[in-house]
Amino acid sequence: QVQLVESGGGSVQTGDSLRISCAASGRTDSVYVMGWFRQTPGKEREFVAASTWNVGGTYYANSVKGRFTVSEDNTTNTVYLQMNSLKPEDTAVYYCADGGIRARADPNEYDYWGQGTQVTVSS
């Protein structure tokens, strides 16, 4: 059973940076996709970024491309989302997710989810 635990959310100002983490355990496959999504009240879960574990492929939503960077640490099974130049519209609960090798931007492609971490950006 894969377990995902996010951490690192918080409240920042416009233009600030923040890094959130997702510690994964229980995965037995060597190659898979870790995704980041976000959600605000009343809206559907939105794709943010994804990384193909152990392969290095990364994918980003247009809204965050050039500002957010996803990376992984194989020694600790942790995936990070570095968020720079944050904007108020980035405010959301951020979730990490674990999916098969073909998972990308559709949340239905992911099998396991973390509990979420709140990111709030004030103007």
C-alpha angles and dihedrals in degrees: 000000000000116000124193125193121187125202141165103065121139148130121298140162128256110283095023126123131234134178122209125192138208119200113202129200137170098038115136102178116091097214124043141122128270114198137191121213134172135206137191125195113286095010134099122257108274127213114241109167144331138201130200103229115237092000101068102225113145132192130191139191112245090242092064103028110127093017104058127054127191120206139165139218110210093191093062100025089237128142121201135203112204109198119195132177090021119201131200089251088063088069108120146106106281120213131190119212138191120221143162124277093274096051116121131141102343112091089210088068091067125084105191132040137191124229095257135243125232120239117187122185117192125201 
